[in-house]
């Protein structure tokens, strides 16, 4: 069965961002510009993405088990 995942890349710096947005980006596992993480496609992840969408690039990925 294929699980949906999201490939998330930090494309903009968090230097001028609100501290709450900075914390959200760091909680997603993104520390530096250009870094990519793969997270599950669920409501919690989508909410984090919505909050800091202006800093990220998001792609859908299907991972086979």
N, CA, C and O atoms as a Tinker XYZ file with bonds, in Angstrom:
   260  protein
     1  N      0.840000   -1.183000    0.000000    73     2
     2  CA     0.000000    0.000000    0.000000    64     1     3
     3  C      0.883000    1.244000    0.000000    63     2     4     5
     4  O      1.893000    1.290000    0.703000    81     3
     5  N      0.518000    2.224000   -0.763000    73     3     6
     6  CA     1.308000    3.449000   -0.873000    64     5     7
     7  C      0.868000    4.467000    0.184000    63     6     8     9
     8  O     -0.317000    4.772000    0.317000    81     7
     9  N      1.832000    4.973000    0.916000    73     7    10
    10  CA     1.562000    6.023000    1.898000    64     9    11
    11  C      1.928000    7.363000    1.281000    63    10    12    13
    12  O      2.970000    7.497000    0.639000    81    11
    13  N      1.067000    8.354000    1.479000    73    11    14
    14  CA     1.380000    9.677000    0.945000    64    13    15
    15  C      2.317000   10.403000    1.901000    63    14    16    17
    16  O      2.120000   10.402000    3.117000    81    15
    17  N      3.322000   11.010000    1.331000    73    15    18
    18  CA     4.297000   11.784000    2.085000    64    17    19
    19  C      4.453000   13.136000    1.408000    63    18    20    21
    20  O      4.087000   13.306000    0.245000    81    19
    21  N      4.995000   14.087000    2.140000    73    19    22
    22  CA     5.263000   15.410000    1.601000    64    21    23
    23  C      6.759000   15.684000    1.683000    63    22    24    25
    24  O      7.379000   15.499000    2.731000    81    23
    25  N      7.326000   16.122000    0.579000    73    23    26
    26  CA     8.730000   16.505000    0.526000    64    25    27
    27  C      8.759000   18.019000    0.713000    63    26    28    29
    28  O      8.267000   18.761000   -0.137000    81    27
    29  N      9.336000   18.477000    1.824000    73    27    30
    30  CA     9.297000   19.880000    2.195000    64    29    31
    31  C     10.720000   20.435000    2.201000    63    30    32    33
    32  O     11.613000   19.873000    2.835000    81    31
    33  N     10.921000   21.546000    1.488000    73    31    34
    34  CA    12.233000   22.168000    1.385000    64    33    35
    35  C     12.143000   23.608000    1.877000    63    34    36    37
    36  O     11.220000   24.340000    1.520000    81    35
    37  N     13.108000   24.007000    2.699000    73    35    38
    38  CA    13.181000   25.388000    3.173000    64    37    39
    39  C     13.863000   26.218000    2.091000    63    38    40    41
    40  O     15.019000   25.963000    1.751000    81    39
    41  N     13.158000   27.209000    1.548000    73    39    42
    42  CA    13.702000   28.004000    0.446000    64    41    43
    43  C     13.955000   29.461000    0.832000    63    42    44    45
    44  O     14.576000   30.203000    0.071000    81    43
    45  N     13.482000   29.872000    2.000000    73    43    46
    46  CA    13.673000   31.252000    2.422000    64    45    47
    47  C     14.105000   31.267000    3.885000    63    46    48    49
    48  O     13.674000   30.427000    4.674000    81    47
    49  N     14.948000   32.214000    4.237000    73    47    50
    50  CA    15.493000   32.307000    5.584000    64    49    51
    51  C     14.417000   32.647000    6.616000    63    50    52    53
    52  O     13.421000   33.303000    6.310000    81    51
    53  N     14.643000   32.188000    7.834000    73    51    54
    54  CA    13.724000   32.493000    8.938000    64    53    55
    55  C     14.231000   33.667000    9.771000    63    54    56    57
    56  O     13.668000   33.957000   10.827000    81    55
    57  N     15.281000   34.347000    9.318000    73    55    58
    58  CA    15.882000   35.431000   10.101000    64    57    59
    59  C     14.864000   36.527000   10.429000    63    58    60    61
    60  O     14.796000   36.965000   11.577000    81    59
    61  N     14.082000   36.976000    9.466000    73    59    62
    62  CA    13.126000   38.046000    9.716000    64    61    63
    63  C     11.748000   37.566000   10.101000    63    62    64    65
    64  O     10.817000   38.364000   10.209000    81    63
    65  N     11.605000   36.265000   10.311000    73    63    66
    66  CA    10.286000   35.689000   10.586000    64    65    67
    67  C      9.882000   35.888000   12.043000    63    66    68    69
    68  O     10.720000   36.126000   12.913000    81    67
    69  N      8.604000   35.788000   12.282000    73    67    70
    70  CA     8.043000   35.838000   13.629000    64    69    71
    71  C      8.587000   34.630000   14.411000    63    70    72    73
    72  O      8.718000   33.549000   13.835000    81    71
    73  N      8.903000   34.782000   15.695000    73    71    74
    74  CA     9.447000   33.659000   16.471000    64    73    75
    75  C      8.595000   32.392000   16.420000    63    74    76    77
    76  O      9.141000   31.289000   16.428000    81    75
    77  N      7.274000   32.524000   16.369000    73    75    78
    78  CA     6.403000   31.354000   16.295000    64    77    79
    79  C      6.630000   30.603000   14.978000    63    78    80    81
    80  O      6.636000   29.373000   14.952000    81    79
    81  N      6.816000   31.358000   13.885000    73    79    82
    82  CA     7.083000   30.724000   12.590000    64    81    83
    83  C      8.446000   30.061000   12.581000    63    82    84    85
    84  O      8.610000   28.981000   12.013000    81    83
    85  N      9.425000   30.699000   13.207000    73    83    86
    86  CA    10.757000   30.111000   13.317000    64    85    87
    87  C     10.701000   28.769000   14.050000    63    86    88    89
    88  O     11.332000   27.796000   13.639000    81    87
    89  N      9.945000   28.737000   15.126000    73    87    90
    90  CA     9.809000   27.515000   15.915000    64    89    91
    91  C      9.102000   26.416000   15.111000    63    90    92    93
    92  O      9.449000   25.240000   15.221000    81    91
    93  N      8.127000   26.800000   14.318000    73    91    94
    94  CA     7.408000   25.830000   13.492000    64    93    95
    95  C      8.338000   25.194000   12.466000    63    94    96    97
    96  O      8.325000   23.978000   12.275000    81    95
    97  N      9.145000   26.022000   11.808000    73    95    98
    98  CA    10.083000   25.509000   10.807000    64    97    99
    99  C     11.084000   24.569000   11.461000    63    98   100   101
   100  O     11.393000   23.512000   10.911000    81    99
   101  N     11.591000   24.941000   12.629000    73    99   102
   102  CA    12.557000   24.093000   13.318000    64   101   103
   103  C     11.913000   22.794000   13.796000    63   102   104   105
   104  O     12.565000   21.749000   13.793000    81   103
   105  N     10.657000   22.840000   14.203000    73   103   106
   106  CA     9.940000   21.646000   14.647000    64   105   107
   107  C      9.730000   20.662000   13.492000    63   106   108   109
   108  O      9.603000   19.456000   13.706000    81   107
   109  N      9.694000   21.188000   12.276000    73   107   110
   110  CA     9.552000   20.324000   11.107000    64   109   111
   111  C     10.876000   19.647000   10.751000    63   110   112   113
   112  O     10.913000   18.764000    9.894000    81   111
   113  N     11.956000   20.058000   11.403000    73   111   114
   114  CA    13.256000   19.453000   11.149000    64   113   115
   115  C     14.099000   20.196000   10.135000    63   114   116   117
   116  O     15.090000   19.664000    9.636000    81   115
   117  N     13.711000   21.428000    9.827000    73   115   118
   118  CA    14.450000   22.226000    8.848000    64   117   119
   119  C     15.318000   23.233000    9.583000    63   118   120   121
   120  O     14.811000   24.052000   10.349000    81   119
   121  N     16.630000   23.176000    9.353000    73   119   122
   122  CA    17.561000   24.054000   10.043000    64   121   123
   123  C     18.214000   25.071000    9.103000    63   122   124   125
   124  O     18.455000   26.213000    9.495000    81   123
   125  N     18.501000   24.655000    7.859000    73   123   126
   126  CA    19.206000   25.522000    6.921000    64   125   127
   127  C     18.447000   25.617000    5.607000    63   126   128   129
   128  O     17.665000   24.730000    5.263000    81   127
   129  N     18.686000   26.703000    4.877000    73   127   130
   130  CA    18.071000   26.874000    3.562000    64   129   131
   131  C     18.562000   25.761000    2.645000    63   130   132   133
   132  O     19.746000   25.423000    2.631000    81   131
   133  N     17.632000   25.199000    1.880000    73   131   134
   134  CA    17.977000   24.135000    0.944000    64   133   135
   135  C     17.825000   22.740000    1.515000    63   134   136   137
   136  O     17.891000   21.761000    0.771000    81   135
   137  N     17.624000   22.630000    2.812000    73   135   138
   138  CA    17.437000   21.317000    3.430000    64   137   139
   139  C     16.035000   20.804000    3.128000    63   138   140   141
   140  O     15.079000   21.575000    3.032000    81   139
   141  N     15.933000   19.488000    2.980000    73   139   142
   142  CA    14.660000   18.854000    2.654000    64   141   143
   143  C     14.343000   17.775000    3.679000    63   142   144   145
   144  O     15.229000   17.043000    4.120000    81   143
   145  N     13.074000   17.683000    4.051000    73   143   146
   146  CA    12.607000   16.608000    4.923000    64   145   147
   147  C     11.381000   15.970000    4.274000    63   146   148   149
   148  O     10.673000   16.611000    3.498000    81   147
   149  N     11.146000   14.723000    4.595000    73   147   150
   150  CA     9.948000   14.023000    4.123000    64   149   151
   151  C      9.098000   13.715000    5.342000    63   150   152   153
   152  O      9.522000   12.998000    6.249000    81   151
   153  N      7.890000   14.267000    5.351000    73   151   154
   154  CA     6.976000   14.109000    6.482000    64   153   155
   155  C      5.673000   13.473000    6.008000    63   154   156   157
   156  O      5.336000   13.568000    4.828000    81   155
   157  N      4.935000   12.827000    6.909000    73   155   158
   158  CA     3.651000   12.227000    6.522000    64   157   159
   159  C      2.632000   13.296000    6.158000    63   158   160   161
   160  O      2.636000   14.398000    6.706000    81   159
   161  N      1.767000   12.946000    5.227000    73   159   162
   162  CA     0.720000   13.870000    4.786000    64   161   163
   163  C     -0.485000   13.698000    5.702000    63   162   164   165
   164  O     -1.363000   12.877000    5.438000    81   163
   165  N     -0.523000   14.484000    6.789000    73   163   166
   166  CA    -1.655000   14.421000    7.702000    64   165   167
   167  C     -2.070000   15.845000    8.081000    63   166   168   169
   168  O     -1.457000   16.817000    7.638000    81   167
   169  N     -3.085000   15.955000    8.880000    73   167   170
   170  CA    -3.636000   17.263000    9.222000    64   169   171
   171  C     -2.633000   18.123000    9.987000    63   170   172   173
   172  O     -2.572000   19.333000    9.770000    81   171
   173  N     -1.855000   17.524000   10.869000    73   171   174
   174  CA    -0.884000   18.287000   11.657000    64   173   175
   175  C      0.198000   18.888000   10.762000    63   174   176   177
   176  O      0.552000   20.058000   10.906000    81   175
   177  N      0.715000   18.086000    9.847000    73   175   178
   178  CA     1.751000   18.567000    8.932000    64   177   179
   179  C      1.196000   19.637000    8.007000    63   178   180   181
   180  O      1.862000   20.638000    7.746000    81   179
   181  N     -0.021000   19.434000    7.508000    73   179   182
   182  CA    -0.645000   20.428000    6.627000    64   181   183
   183  C     -0.849000   21.757000    7.355000    63   182   184   185
   184  O     -0.706000   22.820000    6.751000    81   183
   185  N     -1.179000   21.705000    8.639000    73   183   186
   186  CA    -1.351000   22.925000    9.423000    64   185   187
   187  C     -0.042000   23.677000    9.593000    63   186   188   189
   188  O     -0.010000   24.905000    9.506000    81   187
   189  N      1.042000   22.941000    9.837000    73   187   190
   190  CA     2.354000   23.572000    9.942000    64   189   191
   191  C      2.745000   24.225000    8.627000    63   190   192   193
   192  O      3.264000   25.341000    8.612000    81   191
   193  N      2.496000   23.529000    7.520000    73   191   194
   194  CA     2.828000   24.057000    6.198000    64   193   195
   195  C      2.034000   25.325000    5.927000    63   194   196   197
   196  O      2.584000   26.294000    5.403000    81   195
   197  N      0.760000   25.339000    6.270000    73   195   198
   198  CA    -0.091000   26.497000    6.032000    64   197   199
   199  C      0.431000   27.724000    6.787000    63   198   200   201
   200  O      0.337000   28.848000    6.293000    81   199
   201  N      0.978000   27.504000    7.976000    73   199   202
   202  CA     1.459000   28.598000    8.804000    64   201   203
   203  C      2.715000   29.255000    8.222000    63   202   204   205
   204  O      2.889000   30.468000    8.338000    81   203
   205  N      3.591000   28.459000    7.598000    73   203   206
   206  CA     4.864000   28.990000    7.099000    64   205   207
   207  C      5.050000   28.707000    5.607000    63   206   208   209
   208  O      6.171000   28.491000    5.147000    81   207
   209  N      3.963000   28.707000    4.864000    73   207   210
   210  CA     4.004000   28.374000    3.436000    64   209   211
   211  C      4.898000   29.317000    2.642000    63   210   212   213
   212  O      5.465000   28.919000    1.624000    81   211
   213  N      5.032000   30.560000    3.093000    73   211   214
   214  CA     5.846000   31.543000    2.374000    64   213   215
   215  C      7.344000   31.252000    2.476000    63   214   216   217
   216  O      8.138000   31.886000    1.783000    81   215
   217  N      7.740000   30.313000    3.321000    73   215   218
   218  CA     9.150000   29.967000    3.493000    64   217   219
   219  C      9.505000   28.623000    2.863000    63   218   220   221
   220  O     10.681000   28.266000    2.793000    81   219
   221  N      8.499000   27.875000    2.403000    73   219   222
   222  CA     8.704000   26.490000    2.000000    64   221   223
   223  C      8.340000   26.216000    0.551000    63   222   224   225
   224  O      7.610000   26.976000   -0.085000    81   223
   225  N      8.876000   25.099000    0.046000    73   223   226
   226  CA     8.443000   24.516000   -1.213000    64   225   227
   227  C      7.976000   23.103000   -0.871000    63   226   228   229
   228  O      8.709000   22.347000   -0.234000    81   227
   229  N      6.773000   22.747000   -1.286000    73   227   230
   230  CA     6.180000   21.463000   -0.906000    64   229   231
   231  C      5.838000   20.650000   -2.158000    63   230   232   233
   232  O      5.252000   21.167000   -3.109000    81   231
   233  N      6.215000   19.364000   -2.138000    73   231   234
   234  CA     5.897000   18.446000   -3.231000    64   233   235
   235  C      5.286000   17.180000   -2.617000    63   234   236   237
   236  O      5.670000   16.765000   -1.524000    81   235
   237  N      4.341000   16.580000   -3.324000    73   235   238
   238  CA     3.762000   15.319000   -2.872000    64   237   239
   239  C      4.597000   14.168000   -3.396000    63   238   240   241
   240  O      5.023000   14.174000   -4.550000    81   239
   241  N      4.829000   13.179000   -2.543000    73   239   242
   242  CA     5.619000   12.008000   -2.884000    64   241   243
   243  C      4.866000   10.786000   -2.423000    63   242   244   245
   244  O      4.300000   10.783000   -1.329000    81   243
   245  N      4.847000    9.741000   -3.238000    73   243   246
   246  CA     4.244000    8.478000   -2.804000    64   245   247
   247  C      5.353000    7.500000   -2.494000    63   246   248   249
   248  O      6.203000    7.222000   -3.340000    81   247
   249  N      5.345000    6.977000   -1.275000    73   247   250
   250  CA     6.341000    6.006000   -0.862000    64   249   251
   251  C      5.702000    4.632000   -0.787000    63   250   252   253
   252  O      4.676000    4.450000   -0.132000    81   251
   253  N      6.302000    3.678000   -1.449000    73   251   254
   254  CA     5.796000    2.312000   -1.392000    64   253   255
   255  C      6.392000    1.586000   -0.207000    63   254   256   257
   256  O      7.582000    1.712000    0.081000    81   255
   257  N      5.550000    0.821000    0.483000    73   255   258
   258  CA     6.010000    0.125000    1.681000    64   257   259
   259  C      6.748000   -1.108000    1.381000    63   258   260
   260  O      7.195000   -1.798000    2.297000    81   259
